[in-house]
Amino acid sequence: MSFKKDFLWGGATAANQYEGAFDVDGKGLSAADVITQGSYENPRKITWKNPKTGETGYVPLSMDVDQMNFPENAVPAVLDGYYYPSHKATDFYHHYQEDIKLMAEMGFKCFRMSINWTRIFPNGDDEEPNEKGLKFYQSVFEELQKYHIEPLVTLSHYEMPLNLTIKYGGWKNRKLIYLFTRYAETVMKRYKGLVKYWLTFNEINALNFSGYMAGGILNPTSQDIAQAAHNQFVASALTVKAGHEIDPYNQVGQMLAFTAEYPYTCDPADQIKVMNDMHSSLFYSDVQTGGRYPEYKIAEYKRNGIKLDDCPEDYDLLKEYSADFLSFSCYSSSTTTVHKDQAATTGGNFVAGVKNPYLKSSEWGWQTDPCVLRYALNVLWDRYHKPLWIVENGLGARDQVTEDGKVHDPYRIDYLQSNIKSMKEAVDIDGIDLMGYEMWGCIDLVSAGTGEMSKRYGFVYVDRDDQGNGSLKRTPKDSFYWYKKVIASNGEDLSN
């Protein structure tokens, strides 16, 4: 076996990390627009203002919900004296033609991007959509169509309207089901014939560790997270329903953050911990792709006294309109143990884990696992038996421009070689139904975890530094030409 002839090779981005132009042409403030720059040592900050007293401050963008404590009456706000990377990012808004031409030169079959909800409905609950925002994305999709590149569109990628957080409390409020579905229907109708692949919520299971980014919730409780997840599940099902009714060619998928997790020791307690951790994450795909609440989650909610604001029709929708396919991000694996005193920790995609002594770590603590995609694909295929799509995978590193204007990134090529080889084994050896592969941050963008530009992912270098300075000149890296060869050979030629 080998990759399908129509395998969707490409790359992926998110509007809040790539698009820029945060206040142009009627766009409203999103939840991402009040998050500052940070670093590996210093977390990003969510800035706030108390409208009653005028007091200002910030809370750290922590993956520990207990540290996310907004003062009473404080609301997220843009403040003077802080740098917000999403405001400028790497300015796809004004460079989309140039960037799409570069993607076409690499041979992209697909480009994953997000529509920024606040370009379409600036406040989320506006009576009418913003026509300038609709026209911008139409221009992007028409440009992609010119080069025969399929867009894969994420409807919500940590960019929900900030007004929905302040006015409604974010996704813990069922009102957002209607508002999101109206937004989804608006863009699906407008871009019928231009877009057929859709994702509802980016890394929906990020609600587990970031109620603000994934759900727009301030000071979230376990009850809030459970309700937000349920509301997003229902909104996703309604979006699948609407997508099929608007255009029978539409496919609406789920997007999950998948981290392969291994036990650190052979203590059975470590294996049980892995099982529990996987339940916590895969619950989201059990519902959104599997179509039903699993027994382990129902029992957990009962133990913890969590009661959902729901109705019987919700569960009918979840069953009848589950995701058409399951897409996921996967960068590396994680190791876990109950014996915390015996192991060093390391970083990862937002969530830290135990350092695996068999793997190498990057400067930001990410560990490269050459087997991870085969493992991930088998776990998800065995569980759901629905088409799979890798929509994020990549390596953040410090790239340097040489005196002659070149960017040599052999470390990125090495990483991608091992990961593409791993997913190829899942197809060749295990018979997995894999739709495509989208390398994360194909054009340099702002890191979501740290807010830095110096942590670069792309095939194309963008002249922008951590303070937002630079010409924005685009320069293909060595990996650009390597990936072009990979696509041309449909994944058969992975040589340097």
C-alpha positions as CSV (number, residue, x, y, z in Angstrom):
1,M,0.0,0.0,0.0
2,S,1.0,3.7,-0.3
3,F,-0.7,7.1,0.2
4,K,-3.8,7.6,-1.9
5,K,-3.4,9.4,-5.2
6,D,-5.6,12.2,-3.9
7,F,-3.7,12.4,-0.5
8,L,-4.1,15.9,0.8
9,W,-0.5,17.2,1.4
10,G,-0.2,20.7,2.8
11,G,0.2,22.9,5.8
12,A,-1.8,24.5,8.6
13,T,-2.2,27.9,10.3
14,A,-4.5,29.7,12.6
15,A,-5.8,33.2,12.1
16,N,-4.8,34.5,15.6
17,Q,-1.2,33.4,15.0
18,Y,-0.9,34.3,11.3
19,E,-3.4,36.7,10.0
20,G,-2.7,40.0,11.8
21,A,-4.7,43.1,10.9
22,F,-6.6,42.7,14.2
23,D,-8.6,45.9,13.9
24,V,-8.9,46.2,10.1
25,D,-12.1,46.3,8.0
26,G,-14.6,46.0,10.9
27,K,-13.0,43.0,12.8
28,G,-13.9,42.8,16.5
29,L,-11.7,41.8,19.4
30,S,-11.2,38.0,19.9
31,A,-10.2,36.1,23.0
32,A,-6.7,35.8,21.5
33,D,-6.3,39.6,21.1
34,V,-5.8,40.2,24.8
35,I,-3.0,37.6,25.2
36,T,0.5,39.0,25.4
37,Q,3.8,37.7,24.3
38,G,5.6,35.3,26.6
39,S,8.5,32.9,26.5
40,Y,9.4,29.4,27.6
41,E,10.4,30.8,31.1
42,N,7.7,33.4,31.4
43,P,4.1,32.5,30.6
44,R,1.9,34.7,28.3
45,K,-0.6,37.0,30.1
46,I,-4.2,37.8,29.7
47,T,-4.6,41.4,30.5
48,W,-7.8,42.8,32.1
49,K,-9.5,46.0,33.2
50,N,-12.1,46.6,35.9
51,P,-14.6,48.9,34.2
52,K,-16.0,50.0,37.6
53,T,-12.8,51.0,39.2
54,G,-10.4,51.5,36.2
55,E,-8.0,49.1,37.8
56,T,-5.9,47.0,35.4
57,G,-3.7,43.9,35.6
58,Y,-3.1,40.5,34.2
59,V,-3.4,36.8,34.9
60,P,-0.9,34.3,33.6
61,L,-2.0,32.1,30.7
62,S,-1.6,28.9,32.7
63,M,-2.6,25.4,32.0
64,D,-3.4,25.0,35.7
65,V,-7.0,26.4,36.0
66,D,-6.4,27.1,39.7
67,Q,-3.9,29.8,38.7
68,M,-6.4,31.5,36.3
69,N,-8.0,33.9,38.8
70,F,-9.5,37.0,37.4
71,P,-10.5,39.5,40.1
72,E,-14.2,40.3,40.6
73,N,-15.6,42.5,37.8
74,A,-12.4,42.3,35.8
75,V,-12.9,41.7,32.0
76,P,-10.2,40.9,29.5
77,A,-9.0,44.0,27.7
78,V,-6.2,45.4,25.5
79,L,-4.0,47.7,27.6
80,D,-1.2,50.1,26.8
81,G,2.3,48.9,27.5
82,Y,1.9,45.3,26.4
83,Y,2.7,43.6,23.1
84,Y,0.0,41.4,21.7
85,P,1.4,39.1,18.9
86,S,-2.0,38.4,17.3
87,H,-2.4,42.1,16.4
88,K,0.2,41.9,13.7
89,A,1.3,38.2,13.6
90,T,2.9,37.6,10.2
91,D,0.2,39.5,8.3
92,F,-1.4,36.9,6.1
93,Y,-4.2,39.5,5.7
94,H,-2.0,41.6,3.4
95,H,0.2,38.8,2.1
96,Y,-2.2,36.0,1.3
97,Q,-1.6,36.1,-2.5
98,E,2.2,35.9,-2.0
99,D,1.8,33.1,0.6
100,I,-0.6,31.0,-1.4
101,K,1.7,31.3,-4.4
102,L,4.5,29.9,-2.2
103,M,2.2,27.0,-1.1
104,A,1.4,26.3,-4.7
105,E,5.1,26.2,-5.6
106,M,5.6,23.5,-2.9
107,G,2.8,21.6,-4.5
108,F,0.2,21.9,-1.7
109,K,-3.0,20.0,-2.3
110,C,-4.6,21.5,0.9
111,F,-4.2,24.5,3.2
112,R,-5.7,24.4,6.6
113,M,-6.6,27.8,7.9
114,S,-9.1,29.3,10.3
115,I,-11.8,31.9,9.7
116,N,-11.6,34.5,12.5
117,W,-15.2,34.5,13.9
118,T,-14.8,38.2,14.7
119,R,-14.2,39.2,11.1
120,I,-17.7,37.8,10.3
121,F,-19.6,38.7,13.5
122,P,-17.4,41.2,15.3
123,N,-19.2,40.8,18.6
124,G,-20.5,37.3,18.0
125,D,-24.1,38.4,18.5
126,D,-24.4,41.0,15.8
127,E,-27.6,41.1,13.8
128,E,-25.8,41.0,10.4
129,P,-22.4,39.7,9.3
130,N,-19.6,42.0,8.4
131,E,-19.4,42.1,4.6
132,K,-15.8,43.2,4.4
133,G,-14.8,40.1,6.5
134,L,-16.8,37.8,4.2
135,K,-15.2,39.4,1.1
136,F,-11.7,38.9,2.5
137,Y,-12.1,35.1,3.0
138,Q,-13.8,34.8,-0.4
139,S,-10.7,36.3,-2.0
140,V,-8.5,33.9,-0.1
141,F,-10.6,30.9,-1.2
142,E,-10.7,32.0,-4.8
143,E,-6.9,32.4,-4.7
144,L,-6.6,28.9,-3.4
145,Q,-9.0,27.6,-6.0
146,K,-6.8,29.2,-8.7
147,Y,-4.0,26.9,-7.7
148,H,-6.2,23.9,-7.1
149,I,-5.5,23.9,-3.4
150,E,-8.3,22.6,-1.2
151,P,-9.0,24.8,1.9
152,L,-9.6,23.0,5.2
153,V,-11.4,25.6,7.3
154,T,-11.4,25.7,11.1
155,L,-14.4,27.6,12.3
156,S,-13.1,28.3,15.9
157,H,-9.4,28.2,16.5
158,Y,-9.0,30.1,19.9
159,E,-10.6,33.1,18.2
160,M,-14.1,33.4,19.7
161,P,-15.4,37.0,20.0
162,L,-14.3,38.5,23.3
163,N,-17.8,40.0,23.7
164,L,-19.2,36.5,24.1
165,T,-16.8,35.9,27.1
166,I,-17.7,39.2,28.7
167,K,-21.5,39.3,28.0
168,Y,-22.4,35.6,28.2
169,G,-19.6,33.9,30.2
170,G,-18.3,32.0,27.2
171,W,-19.2,28.4,26.2
172,K,-20.8,27.6,29.5
173,N,-23.8,29.4,28.2
174,R,-26.1,27.5,25.9
175,K,-26.8,30.8,24.0
176,L,-23.5,30.2,22.2
177,I,-24.9,27.1,20.5
178,Y,-27.2,29.3,18.5
179,L,-24.7,32.0,17.9
180,F,-22.0,29.6,16.7
181,T,-24.4,27.7,14.5
182,R,-25.6,30.9,12.9
183,Y,-22.0,31.9,12.1
184,A,-21.2,28.4,10.7
185,E,-24.3,28.5,8.5
186,T,-23.4,32.0,7.3
187,V,-20.0,31.1,6.0
188,M,-21.0,27.7,4.7
189,K,-23.6,29.3,2.5
190,R,-21.3,32.1,1.4
191,Y,-18.5,29.8,0.4
192,K,-20.5,26.9,-1.1
193,G,-18.4,25.5,-4.0
194,L,-15.2,27.1,-2.6
195,V,-14.9,25.1,0.7
196,K,-16.0,21.5,1.3
197,Y,-13.8,20.5,4.3
198,W,-14.7,22.0,7.7
199,L,-13.6,21.7,11.3
200,T,-15.7,23.0,14.1
201,F,-13.5,23.5,17.2
202,N,-9.7,23.4,17.2
203,E,-8.4,20.9,19.8
204,I,-11.7,20.8,21.5
205,N,-10.2,18.8,24.4
206,A,-8.1,21.9,25.2
207,L,-11.1,22.7,27.4
208,N,-9.4,20.3,29.9
209,F,-6.5,22.7,30.6
210,S,-7.5,26.1,29.1
211,G,-11.0,27.1,29.7
212,Y,-10.3,30.6,28.5
213,M,-8.6,29.8,25.2
214,A,-10.8,26.9,24.3
215,G,-14.1,28.1,25.9
216,G,-13.8,31.8,26.7
217,I,-14.5,31.1,30.4
218,L,-13.0,33.2,33.2
219,N,-12.2,31.3,36.4
220,P,-13.7,28.0,35.1
221,T,-15.0,25.2,37.4
222,S,-15.3,21.5,36.6
223,Q,-19.0,22.2,36.1
224,D,-18.3,25.0,33.7
225,I,-15.9,22.9,31.6
226,A,-18.4,20.0,31.4
227,Q,-21.2,22.4,30.3
228,A,-18.9,24.1,27.8
229,A,-17.9,20.8,26.3
230,H,-21.6,19.7,26.0
231,N,-22.5,23.0,24.4
232,Q,-19.7,22.6,21.8
233,F,-20.7,19.0,21.1
234,V,-24.3,20.1,20.3
235,A,-23.0,23.1,18.2
236,S,-20.8,20.7,16.3
237,A,-23.6,18.3,15.6
238,L,-25.8,21.1,14.4
239,T,-23.0,22.3,12.2
240,V,-22.6,18.8,10.7
241,K,-26.4,18.8,10.0
242,A,-26.3,22.3,8.5
243,G,-23.2,21.5,6.4
244,H,-24.8,18.5,4.8
245,E,-28.0,20.4,4.1
246,I,-26.2,23.3,2.6
247,D,-24.0,21.3,0.3
248,P,-24.0,17.4,0.1
249,Y,-20.2,17.6,-0.8
250,N,-19.4,19.2,2.6
251,Q,-17.5,17.1,5.1
252,V,-17.4,18.4,8.7
253,G,-14.8,16.9,11.0
254,Q,-13.7,17.0,14.5
255,M,-10.2,18.3,15.6
256,L,-8.6,16.7,18.6
257,A,-5.3,17.3,20.4
258,F,-3.7,13.9,20.6
259,T,-0.7,13.2,22.7
260,A,0.4,9.6,22.9
261,E,1.0,8.8,26.5
262,Y,3.3,6.0,27.8
263,P,3.8,4.7,31.4
264,Y,7.2,5.7,32.8
265,T,7.5,2.5,34.9
266,C,6.1,-1.0,34.8
267,D,4.1,-0.3,38.0
268,P,0.5,-1.2,37.1
269,A,-0.5,2.1,38.8
270,D,1.3,3.9,36.0
271,Q,-0.7,2.0,33.4
272,I,-4.0,2.9,35.1
273,K,-2.9,6.6,35.1
274,V,-2.3,6.4,31.4
275,M,-5.8,4.9,30.9
276,N,-7.4,7.7,33.0
277,D,-5.4,10.4,31.2
278,M,-6.5,9.0,27.8
279,H,-10.1,8.8,29.0
280,S,-9.9,12.5,29.9
281,S,-8.7,13.4,26.4
282,L,-10.6,10.8,24.2
283,F,-13.9,11.6,25.9
284,Y,-14.2,14.5,23.5
285,S,-13.8,12.3,20.4
286,D,-16.0,9.5,22.0
287,V,-18.8,12.1,21.9
288,Q,-18.1,14.2,18.9
289,T,-16.9,11.4,16.6
290,G,-18.3,8.3,18.4
291,G,-21.7,9.9,18.9
292,R,-22.4,9.1,22.5
293,Y,-21.3,9.9,26.1
294,P,-19.1,7.0,27.3
295,E,-19.9,5.2,30.5
296,Y,-16.7,6.3,32.3
297,K,-17.6,10.0,31.9
298,I,-21.2,9.5,33.0
299,A,-20.0,7.7,36.1
300,E,-17.4,10.5,36.7
301,Y,-20.0,13.2,36.4
302,K,-22.3,11.3,38.8
303,R,-19.5,11.0,41.4
304,N,-18.6,14.6,41.2
305,G,-22.1,16.0,41.2
306,I,-21.9,17.5,37.8
307,K,-25.3,18.1,36.2
308,L,-25.6,19.3,32.6
309,D,-28.1,21.8,31.3
310,D,-29.3,19.6,28.5
311,C,-32.3,18.1,26.8
312,P,-33.1,14.7,25.2
313,E,-32.8,16.2,21.7
314,D,-29.1,17.0,22.4
315,Y,-28.3,13.3,22.5
316,D,-30.3,12.5,19.4
317,L,-28.2,15.2,17.5
318,L,-24.9,13.8,18.8
319,K,-25.8,10.3,17.6
320,E,-27.2,11.3,14.2
321,Y,-24.7,14.0,13.3
322,S,-21.4,12.8,14.6
323,A,-18.2,14.1,12.8
324,D,-17.6,12.9,9.2
325,F,-13.9,12.4,10.0
326,L,-11.5,12.8,12.8
327,S,-8.6,15.2,12.4
328,F,-6.0,15.7,15.1
329,S,-2.8,17.4,16.1
330,C,0.2,15.3,17.2
331,Y,3.7,16.6,17.8
332,S,5.2,14.1,20.2
333,S,4.5,11.7,22.9
334,S,4.3,12.2,26.7
335,T,5.4,10.0,29.6
336,T,3.6,9.8,32.9
337,T,4.0,8.2,36.3
338,V,2.5,8.2,39.8
339,H,6.2,8.3,41.0
340,K,6.7,12.1,40.5
341,D,9.8,12.1,42.7
342,Q,11.6,9.7,40.4
343,A,11.4,11.6,37.1
344,A,12.4,14.9,35.5
345,T,9.7,16.9,33.7
346,T,9.7,18.4,30.2
347,G,7.5,20.6,28.2
348,G,5.2,20.0,25.3
349,N,2.2,21.3,23.4
350,F,0.9,23.4,26.3
351,V,1.0,20.5,28.8
352,A,4.2,19.3,30.5
353,G,5.0,15.7,31.1
354,V,7.7,13.4,32.4
355,K,10.9,13.3,30.4
356,N,11.3,10.1,28.4
357,P,14.9,9.0,28.7
358,Y,14.8,7.4,25.2
359,L,13.9,10.6,23.3
360,K,15.7,13.8,22.5
361,S,14.3,17.2,23.6
362,S,14.1,20.5,21.9
363,E,15.0,23.8,23.4
364,W,11.4,24.2,24.5
365,G,11.2,20.8,26.0
366,W,9.4,19.0,23.2
367,Q,10.6,15.5,22.7
368,T,10.8,13.9,19.2
369,D,9.2,10.5,19.0
370,P,9.8,8.7,15.7
371,C,6.9,6.2,16.3
372,V,4.3,8.6,17.5
373,L,2.1,9.0,14.4
374,R,1.8,5.3,13.7
375,Y,0.8,4.8,17.3
376,A,-1.7,7.7,17.3
377,L,-3.3,6.6,14.0
378,N,-3.8,3.1,15.2
379,V,-5.3,4.1,18.5
380,L,-7.8,6.4,16.8
381,W,-8.6,4.1,13.9
382,D,-9.2,1.1,16.2
383,R,-11.5,3.2,18.4
384,Y,-13.6,5.0,15.8
385,H,-13.1,3.4,12.3
386,K,-13.6,6.8,10.6
387,P,-11.3,8.5,8.2
388,L,-8.4,10.2,9.9
389,W,-6.5,13.4,9.0
390,I,-3.2,14.7,10.6
391,V,-3.8,18.5,10.6
392,E,-1.0,19.6,12.9
393,N,2.6,18.2,13.2
394,G,5.8,20.1,13.2
395,L,8.9,21.3,15.0
396,G,9.5,24.7,16.6
397,A,13.1,25.8,16.4
398,R,15.3,28.9,16.2
399,D,16.1,29.4,12.5
400,Q,18.8,31.8,11.3
401,V,19.2,33.6,8.0
402,T,22.8,33.3,6.6
403,E,24.7,36.1,5.1
404,D,23.7,35.0,1.6
405,G,20.0,35.0,2.6
406,K,19.5,31.2,3.0
407,V,17.8,29.4,5.9
408,H,19.3,25.9,6.6
409,D,17.0,23.8,8.8
410,P,18.2,20.2,8.7
411,Y,16.7,19.6,12.1
412,R,13.2,20.2,10.7
413,I,13.8,17.9,7.8
414,D,15.0,15.2,10.2
415,Y,11.9,15.6,12.3
416,L,9.5,15.5,9.3
417,Q,11.3,12.5,7.8
418,S,10.8,10.4,10.9
419,N,7.2,11.6,11.3
420,I,6.1,11.0,7.7
421,K,7.8,7.7,7.8
422,S,5.8,6.8,10.9
423,M,2.5,7.8,9.3
424,K,3.5,5.9,6.2
425,E,4.0,2.8,8.2
426,A,0.4,3.2,9.6
427,V,-0.9,3.3,6.0
428,D,1.4,0.6,4.5
429,I,1.5,-1.9,7.4
430,D,-1.7,-1.2,9.3
431,G,-4.1,-0.2,6.6
432,I,-5.2,3.1,8.2
433,D,-7.6,5.3,6.2
434,L,-5.6,8.5,6.2
435,M,-6.9,11.6,4.3
436,G,-4.0,14.0,4.5
437,Y,-1.1,15.6,6.3
438,E,-0.9,19.3,7.2
439,M,2.4,20.4,8.6
440,W,1.9,23.0,11.3
441,G,2.9,26.7,10.7
442,C,3.9,26.2,7.1
443,I,4.6,29.9,6.8
444,D,6.3,31.2,10.0
445,L,3.7,32.4,12.5
446,V,3.5,33.3,16.2
447,S,3.8,30.4,18.7
448,A,0.6,29.8,20.5
449,G,2.3,28.4,23.6
450,T,4.8,31.2,24.2
451,G,3.7,34.0,21.9
452,E,7.2,34.1,20.3
453,M,8.3,34.5,16.7
454,S,11.7,33.0,17.5
455,K,10.0,29.6,18.0
456,R,9.6,29.0,14.2
457,Y,7.8,26.1,12.5
458,G,7.5,27.1,8.8
459,F,8.9,26.1,5.5
460,V,9.0,29.8,4.8
461,Y,11.0,32.3,7.0
462,V,9.2,35.5,7.8
463,D,11.3,38.5,8.8
464,R,9.5,39.4,12.1
465,D,11.1,39.3,15.6
466,D,9.6,38.7,19.1
467,Q,8.8,42.4,19.5
468,G,7.0,42.6,16.1
469,N,9.8,44.3,14.2
470,G,10.8,43.3,10.7
471,S,10.1,43.7,7.0
472,L,7.8,40.6,6.8
473,K,9.9,39.4,3.8
474,R,9.3,35.8,3.0
475,T,12.3,33.4,2.4
476,P,11.9,29.7,1.6
477,K,14.0,27.5,3.9
478,D,15.8,24.3,2.9
479,S,12.8,22.3,4.2
480,F,10.6,24.2,1.6
481,Y,12.4,22.4,-1.3
482,W,12.6,19.1,0.6
483,Y,8.8,19.1,1.2
484,K,8.2,20.0,-2.5
485,K,10.0,16.8,-3.4
486,V,8.0,14.8,-0.8
487,I,4.7,16.0,-2.2
488,A,5.8,15.4,-5.9
489,S,6.6,11.8,-5.0
490,N,3.5,11.4,-2.9
491,G,5.6,10.6,0.1
492,E,7.8,8.0,-1.5
493,D,11.0,10.2,-1.6
494,L,12.0,11.3,1.9
495,S,15.7,11.5,1.3
496,N,17.7,14.7,2.0
